Every structure is written in structure tokens, then in C-alpha cells.
Amino acid sequence: MNMKKTGILRAMKLCYDYEKMSPEKQRETREKRLRELVAYARENSPYYRNLYKDLPASFEISDLPPVNKRDLMEHWDEWISDRNLKLQDVEAFMADKNNIGRKLNGKYLVFTTSGSTGNPLVCICDPTANNIMGGIGAMRSYARREDLMAFVRRGGKSIGVFADEGFYLGNTSIRSRLLSMPWKKKQLAVSSALYPVEKIVEQLNEFQPAMLGGYPSNLELLINEAEEGRLHISPVIIMTGGEYLSDTLRQRLADTFHCYVQTSYSCTEGGTVACECTNRHFHVNEDWLMVEAVDKDGNPVPDGVQSDKILLTNLYNYTQPFIRYEVTDRVIMHHEPCGCGKTSCWLELEGRTDDVTVFIENGKEIRIAPLAMYAVLKEIHGIRRFQVLAYPENRLELRMEEAEGSDRSAVFEEARQCLLDYLSSQGIQHAEISLSGQMPQQDAGSGKFKHIINMQKE
């Protein structure tokens, strides 16, 4: 299969055809795609050529050395198979926010990760990679066919509440579609997670979406707006992503908006890794993505046992190959049959759990979603890593690791002012922000990195 020439319709057909194959034919398809990807990476990526120099002609996936984000970012120019691409040029492209959703060199979409381990990754997707992601979304997004049909009957109007100031997967994908198909502006929209909730409500009331999407923590803020009679929408489906969706919040959203609520397991490096079924199992899109559940040393863990991380192999991104790429998400892998009828392996997830923060201004409670504060600090180039601790009485403590060569005091002052300006835009005029003597740190128990930690509840 020539991965360089896969359009959206062919991508959809490939997804459809795979599900009709026998288990043996499916296994052969995955194996063929893996070997074609590895061969291409060895030939076109100096990084993989060196990494695989001792790889035998006949190999198992376990023979391929794992890779990680820090090492790949340090060797970005050698990693990319398009030898004309340089990280310096990509970063210059990203410096202009008007380029969000536009194509670098007229060809590549640019994404950055949200950095759940504290260090963002710069990703490049060629047209085929984008079409495969689109094909998966078109064919497998809906857990229930009746929700898809209801969405179509309502005119296919969808809006996502995302952090729209960065090159994130959801925001960039929607903006790319709007730029290429401007006539879809009445069907497709983005509302900024950074807006005051009143403005988000205003946009939603005006747009009247059939589908509402966004981060769970942002959608949670809308429940009170609906209960208080300010938000008047009736979506037929709510799709969340980017954060962990708890059973409690799922039920509250369903009860408030009287519709089905579902989520998915996605990451920038692989797009939609797994789609949720009606049993709330995350079925891996294993025709395009290989997921290995491993312990902290990279050894496989049995089905039913929680992993320390996963190794992800993206079988469709040839420009920027992710082959046994370390992702710090804990999963429980299952290969036993699922009651929904799907035959692919499925996962249980331990989700990302940044906290909603509560501020008090003139006796009024103002809730700020974690992705909002994250998005503000993410754009300060002098910060390499950060973590915000929120205390009572509107006090914030910033743990910060500055970029090499940066003045720590100057970077903190810039971060403090940006946060104060953002909080002011949300109606919070009185807040105190201090610089911590500690560096950002992972949770000692879970190993997860949380950018926003609510100390108000402890």
C-alpha cells in the first residue's frame, strides 16, 4: 500500500474493509504495515537508520528499541523522514498564531502535545496521516448508530470548547477544516476554553450545536449554566476528550443535556488511539495503531494488569515515525471478547486528572478549568516546565523550571502578569501569585504529572 497517496475516501474504505477481514487477515495486515513502516524509517530517517543498524531482516516488534519524547525532540531534525524539514523552521512557523490550522510548506499540519509529562512534543502530519485520522473519526467515532443519525438529521452542527491559542490536536484539526472548507462555518465551530464562561454560553446559545465537544473540566462548568437557565442548547451527543471523564461527570452531563455522552482515547502522536463502545471499553484502532502495555522497565504486562506506561506504534505517519514510542498513560489491556461485538483488543484507562480551581471575588465563586491556566503559561517561551498549586483565598504558587539561559526572575514576572491578566478577564481582580522554591514534580503514587493542583480541597 502506498501510504503517501491515501485520500479521505480511501482511508474510510480501508477502515471499513479491515473490520470485515478474518482475524488472521487482520493480523497479516498489521504485520505488513509495521514492516513497511520500519523499512521506510530505516531508509529515510537518519535517527532510525542508526537505531536499527543492527536489526535483523526478520524481526519481532519486541526487537525494536523503544523511543521516548525527550530523545526524539533532541534529535528532531534527524528523526523526520522529510530531509527538508527543520525544527527551527517549524518553530518559526508556530510563532505566528495565525498559522494554527494552516499547512507548513503548503503540505504539513503542525501539532504540539499538551505535555502531560511536562515537556511538549512538536508533531508533523502529512496529508495521508491527516486523512487516516479523518477516516478513523468518520467510521468509528460514534458508539451508537442512532446518535450519528440524530446528528445528521440536526444538520451536522458541531462545536468544540478547546484551548484555541495553541497548535493542539482538536483545535488545529477544526481550524484546518474551516480554512479548507470555509462554507462549513455554519456547521463547525470552536469556542475558546480561555473565554469567560458567560461568553462561551453566549456562543453556544447562538450556534445551537447538535454535537458538543470539549474537555470534561470545561463542559463541567456548563452544567451550572444550564441549571440556572442561562444555557439553552439541546445537543444530541456530547463527545469529550483530552482529559479523564469520570462516571459521575458523564452522568451529570447526560442528565443535564438529556443526551448520550461518550469519550475517546486520543493523543497527538497517534490521533484517536481507541474509540469507546457502549460498554465504555476503549477499542484500539489496531489496524493503524499498535499498543503495548508494559511495566516501568518496558516489559510486557499480562492482560488484566495495570501497566506503568504504553509503547505506541503509529502505522500511518511516515513523515514522523512513532515506533514503540513511550506514552506515560497507565492502561489495562484486554483481549477477551467485548459484549458490544467488536473483536479488537480494548483498554481500561487511568485518565489525566488536572483540577478545576475555585476563586472567590466579592463573595462570588468563579471556577476556572485547568486547561485554561495551562494554555496561558504554555505560551511563555522562557518556561520549560511548570506546575500551579491553588490555595484558598485566591493564592497561587508557581513551580517553574525555566529554559536554559533564561532569567528566572524575569520569566516568573512575565508568567505572573500573564496569569493575573487572564484571571482579570474572568472577573478575578484579587489574586496573589508566588514563585515556589520547588521544581515541578510528578505524583509520587501514580507517576502522573499534573499541571494544575487544587490544594483548596486538602
C-alpha positions in Angstrom: 0.0 0.0 0.0 1.3 3.4 -0.9 0.8 5.4 2.2 1.8 8.6 0.5 -1.4 8.7 -1.6 -4.2 7.8 0.7 -7.2 10.2 0.4 -10.0 10.5 2.9 -12.4 8.3 1.0 -9.8 5.6 0.6 -9.0 5.9 4.3 -12.6 5.4 5.2 -12.8 2.3 2.9 -9.6 0.9 4.5 -11.1 1.2 7.9 -14.4 -0.5 6.7 -12.6 -3.3 4.9 -10.4 -4.1 7.9 -13.4 -4.8 10.1 -14.7 -7.3 7.6 -11.5 -9.3 7.5 -10.9 -12.6 9.3 -8.7 -12.4 12.4 -5.8 -14.0 10.5 -6.1 -11.5 7.6 -6.2 -8.6 10.1 -3.0 -9.9 11.8 -1.3 -10.1 8.4 -2.4 -6.5 7.5 -1.0 -5.1 10.8 2.3 -7.0 10.3 2.6 -5.9 6.7 2.1 -2.2 7.7 4.6 -2.5 10.5 7.3 -3.9 8.3 6.6 -1.3 5.6 6.9 1.5 8.2 10.1 0.2 9.6 11.7 -0.3 6.2 10.7 3.3 5.3 12.0 4.7 8.5 15.4 2.9 8.1 15.7 4.3 4.6 14.6 7.9 5.2 15.2 8.8 8.8 18.8 9.1 9.9 17.7 8.6 13.5 16.0 5.3 12.9 18.7 4.2 10.4 21.2 4.5 13.3 18.8 3.0 15.9 18.1 0.0 13.7 21.6 -0.6 12.3 21.8 -4.0 14.0 18.2 -5.0 13.4 18.0 -8.4 11.6 16.0 -8.7 8.4 13.5 -10.9 10.2 12.3 -9.3 13.4 9.6 -9.2 16.0 8.2 -5.9 17.3 9.9 -6.6 20.6 13.2 -6.5 18.8 12.7 -2.8 18.0 14.2 -0.5 20.6 11.7 1.8 22.4 11.9 5.6 21.9 10.9 8.5 24.1 9.8 12.1 23.7 13.0 13.7 25.2 15.4 11.8 22.9 13.3 12.3 19.8 13.0 16.0 20.4 16.7 16.3 20.9 17.2 14.6 17.5 14.2 16.1 15.8 15.9 17.1 12.5 17.4 13.5 12.2 14.1 11.9 13.1 12.0 13.4 10.4 11.9 11.5 7.1 11.4 14.6 5.0 15.0 15.8 5.0 13.9 19.4 4.1 12.1 19.9 7.4 14.0 21.5 10.3 12.7 22.1 13.8 13.9 25.7 13.7 11.6 26.4 10.7 8.7 24.7 12.3 9.1 26.7 15.5 9.3 29.9 13.4 6.0 28.9 11.7 4.4 28.2 15.1 5.5 31.6 16.4 2.6 33.1 14.3 -0.7 32.1 15.9 -2.4 32.8 12.6 -0.8 29.7 11.3 -2.9 27.4 13.5 -4.7 25.1 11.1 -2.6 26.3 8.1 -0.2 24.0 6.4 3.6 24.3 6.7 5.1 24.4 3.2 1.6 24.0 1.9 1.6 20.3 3.0 2.0 19.6 6.7 -0.2 20.3 9.6 1.7 21.1 12.8 0.6 20.0 16.3 2.0 20.2 19.8 1.2 17.9 22.7 -0.4 19.3 25.8 2.6 18.0 27.7 1.1 15.7 30.4 4.7 14.8 31.4 5.7 18.5 31.3 7.5 18.6 28.0 5.6 19.3 24.8 6.3 17.5 21.6 6.2 19.1 18.1 4.4 16.8 15.6 4.1 16.9 11.8 1.3 15.2 9.9 1.4 14.8 6.1 -1.8 14.6 4.0 -2.1 10.8 4.3 -1.7 10.9 8.1 -4.4 13.5 8.3 -6.7 11.5 6.1 -6.2 8.3 8.1 -7.1 10.2 11.2 -10.2 11.6 9.5 -11.1 8.2 8.2 -11.0 6.7 11.7 -13.1 9.6 13.0 -15.7 9.2 10.3 -16.1 5.5 10.6 -15.7 4.8 14.3 -16.4 7.9 16.4 -20.0 7.1 17.4 -20.6 4.4 19.9 -24.3 4.2 18.9 -25.6 4.5 15.3 -28.7 6.3 16.5 -26.6 9.2 17.7 -24.9 9.5 14.3 -28.3 9.5 12.6 -29.7 12.1 15.0 -26.6 14.3 14.5 -27.1 14.1 10.7 -30.8 14.9 11.0 -29.9 18.0 13.0 -27.7 19.3 10.2 -24.4 18.1 11.5 -23.7 21.2 13.5 -20.8 20.7 16.0 -18.8 22.9 18.3 -15.8 22.2 20.4 -14.8 24.1 23.6 -11.0 23.9 23.3 -7.9 25.8 24.2 -7.6 27.7 20.9 -4.4 29.6 21.4 -2.1 26.7 20.6 -1.3 24.1 18.0 -3.3 21.4 19.8 -4.8 18.4 18.0 -8.5 19.2 18.4 -8.2 23.0 17.8 -5.8 22.7 14.9 -7.9 20.0 13.2 -11.1 22.0 13.3 -9.4 25.2 12.2 -7.8 23.3 9.3 -11.2 22.1 8.1 -12.6 25.6 8.3 -9.8 27.1 6.3 -10.1 24.4 3.6 -13.9 24.5 3.6 -15.0 28.0 4.7 -18.6 27.2 3.8 -18.7 25.0 6.8 -18.7 27.9 9.3 -22.4 27.4 10.0 -21.8 23.7 10.7 -18.4 23.7 12.5 -17.0 26.0 15.2 -14.6 26.4 18.1 -15.3 28.2 21.3 -12.2 29.1 23.4 -11.8 27.4 26.7 -10.0 30.6 27.7 -13.1 32.7 27.4 -15.2 33.6 30.5 -18.0 31.1 30.9 -20.5 33.8 30.0 -19.0 34.3 26.6 -18.9 30.5 26.0 -22.6 30.3 26.9 -23.4 33.2 24.5 -21.6 31.4 21.6 -23.3 28.1 22.3 -26.7 29.6 22.6 -26.2 31.3 19.2 -24.7 28.3 17.5 -27.2 25.7 18.8 -24.9 22.6 18.3 -26.1 19.1 17.6 -22.8 17.9 18.9 -21.0 19.5 21.8 -17.3 18.6 22.3 -14.6 19.6 24.7 -12.5 18.9 27.7 -14.6 17.4 30.6 -13.4 20.1 33.0 -14.7 22.8 30.7 -18.0 21.0 30.0 -18.5 20.6 33.7 -18.7 24.4 34.1 -21.6 24.4 31.7 -23.8 22.2 33.9 -24.5 25.1 36.3 -25.1 27.5 33.4 -27.8 25.1 32.1 -29.3 24.5 35.6 -29.5 28.3 36.2 -31.3 28.8 32.9 -28.6 30.7 31.1 -27.5 28.0 28.7 -30.3 26.9 26.2 -28.9 24.1 24.0 -30.1 20.6 23.3 -27.3 18.5 21.7 -28.0 15.0 20.6 -24.5 13.9 21.5 -21.6 15.1 23.8 -18.1 13.9 22.9 -15.3 14.7 25.4 -11.6 14.2 25.1 -8.2 15.3 26.3 -8.9 14.6 30.0 -10.3 11.8 32.1 -14.1 11.6 32.0 -15.4 10.3 35.4 -18.6 8.2 35.6 -20.1 10.9 37.9 -19.4 13.7 35.4 -20.6 11.6 32.5 -23.9 11.0 34.2 -24.3 14.7 35.2 -23.8 15.8 31.7 -26.2 13.2 30.4 -28.9 14.2 32.9 -28.4 17.9 32.3 -28.4 17.9 28.5 -30.6 14.8 28.0 -28.3 13.1 25.5 -25.7 10.3 25.2 -22.2 11.2 26.5 -19.1 9.4 25.3 -15.4 9.9 25.1 -12.3 8.5 23.3 -8.6 7.9 24.0 -6.5 10.2 21.8 -3.1 11.6 21.8 -1.3 13.9 19.4 1.2 11.3 18.4 -1.4 8.8 17.3 -4.7 10.7 16.8 -7.7 8.6 18.1 -5.9 5.6 19.6 -9.1 3.9 20.8 -12.8 4.5 20.4 -15.3 3.9 23.2 -18.1 1.4 22.7 -21.5 1.2 24.5 -19.8 -0.9 27.3 -17.4 2.0 27.8 -14.5 -0.1 26.7 -11.8 1.7 24.6 -11.3 -0.4 21.5 -7.9 0.1 19.9 -7.9 1.1 16.3 -5.3 -1.7 15.9 -5.3 -1.6 12.0 -3.4 1.7 12.4 -2.1 1.8 15.9 -0.3 -0.8 17.9 -0.5 -0.5 21.7 1.8 -2.5 24.1 1.1 -2.4 27.8 4.4 -2.5 29.6 5.9 -2.1 33.1 8.4 0.7 34.1 11.2 -1.3 32.6 9.4 -1.8 29.2 8.5 -5.5 29.8 5.0 -6.6 28.7 2.4 -6.9 31.4 -0.4 -9.6 31.2 -4.0 -8.8 30.3 -6.0 -7.5 33.3 -2.9 -6.0 35.0 -2.4 -2.2 35.0 0.7 -1.1 33.1 3.1 1.6 34.1 3.0 3.0 30.5 2.4 2.0 26.9 4.5 1.7 23.8 2.6 3.2 20.9 3.4 2.5 17.2 1.7 4.7 14.7 1.4 2.7 11.4 0.3 5.7 9.2 2.7 8.6 9.9 5.6 8.1 7.6 6.9 11.7 7.8 7.5 11.4 11.6 7.6 7.8 12.5 6.5 6.9 16.1 7.6 3.3 16.5 7.3 1.8 20.1 7.0 5.4 21.4 6.7 5.7 25.2 3.5 7.2 26.4 3.1 7.7 30.2 -0.5 6.6 30.3 -1.5 3.6 32.6 -3.8 1.1 30.9 -5.2 -2.3 31.5 -5.2 -4.3 28.3 -7.9 -6.9 27.4 -8.2 -9.3 24.5 -11.3 -11.2 25.7 -14.5 -10.6 23.7 -16.5 -7.5 24.4 -20.3 -7.6 24.6 -20.6 -4.8 22.1 -19.5 -7.3 19.3 -16.2 -5.6 18.3 -13.3 -8.0 18.0 -10.4 -5.6 18.6 -8.5 -5.5 21.8 -9.7 -2.9 24.4 -8.4 -0.9 27.2 -9.3 0.4 30.6 -7.8 3.8 31.2 -6.4 5.8 34.1 -7.1 9.4 32.9 -5.4 12.7 33.3 -6.7 14.5 36.4 -5.7 18.2 36.5 -8.1 20.0 38.8 -10.7 22.7 38.4 -9.7 25.7 40.6 -12.2 27.8 42.6 -11.7 31.6 43.1 -13.8 33.9 45.3 -14.4 37.5 44.1 -16.7 39.8 46.0 -18.4 36.7 47.5 -19.0 35.1 44.1 -17.5 31.7 43.3 -15.6 31.6 39.9 -14.4 28.3 38.6 -11.5 28.0 36.2 -10.9 24.9 34.2 -7.3 23.6 34.3 -6.7 23.7 30.5 -7.3 27.5 30.6 -4.5 28.3 33.0 -2.3 25.7 31.3 -2.8 27.3 27.9 -1.8 30.7 29.3 1.5 29.5 30.8 2.3 27.2 27.8 2.8 30.2 25.6 5.6 31.7 27.8 8.8 30.6 25.9 11.1 31.1 28.9 9.3 28.3 30.8 10.5 24.8 30.2 8.1 23.1 32.8 5.6 24.4 35.2 3.0 23.4 37.8 0.4 25.6 39.6 -0.7 24.9 43.1 -4.0 26.7 44.0 -4.6 27.5 47.7 -7.6 29.2 49.5 -8.0 33.0 49.4 -7.1 33.2 45.6 -3.4 32.3 46.3 -1.4 30.5 43.5 2.1 29.1 43.8 4.0 28.5 40.6 6.6 25.8 40.4 8.7 26.6 37.4 11.7 25.3 35.6 13.0 28.0 33.3 14.5 27.4 29.9 18.3 27.3 29.7 19.8 30.7 29.6 16.6 32.5 30.8 16.5 34.8 33.8 14.4 33.1 36.4 13.0 36.3 38.0 12.1 37.9 34.6 10.4 34.7 33.4 8.4 34.4 36.6 7.3 38.1 36.4 6.1 37.5 32.8 4.2 34.4 33.9 2.7 36.2 37.0 1.5 39.1 34.9 0.0 36.8 32.2 -1.8 34.8 34.8 -3.1 38.0 36.5 -4.3 39.4 33.2 -6.1 36.1 32.3 -7.7 35.9 35.8 -8.8 39.6 35.4 -10.5 38.7 32.1 -12.5 36.1 34.1 -13.6 38.7 36.7 -11.0 37.8 39.3 -9.3 41.0 40.3 -7.7 39.9 43.5 -5.2 37.1 43.3 -1.7 36.5 44.7 0.9 34.6 42.8 4.2 33.5 44.3 7.2 31.6 43.0 7.9 28.2 44.6 11.3 27.1 45.8 10.4 23.6 44.5 10.7 22.3 40.9 7.6 20.8 39.2 7.2 17.2 40.2 5.3 14.1 39.4 2.8 12.5 41.8 4.7 10.0 43.9 2.0 7.4 43.7 0.7 7.5 40.2 3.8 8.9 38.4 1.4 11.3 36.6 2.3 14.9 36.1 -0.4 17.4 36.9 0.0 21.0 35.8 -2.8 22.4 38.0 -3.2 21.0 41.5 -6.1 22.2 43.7 -4.8 22.4 47.3 -8.1 24.0 48.3 -9.7 20.6 48.9 -7.0 19.2 51.1 
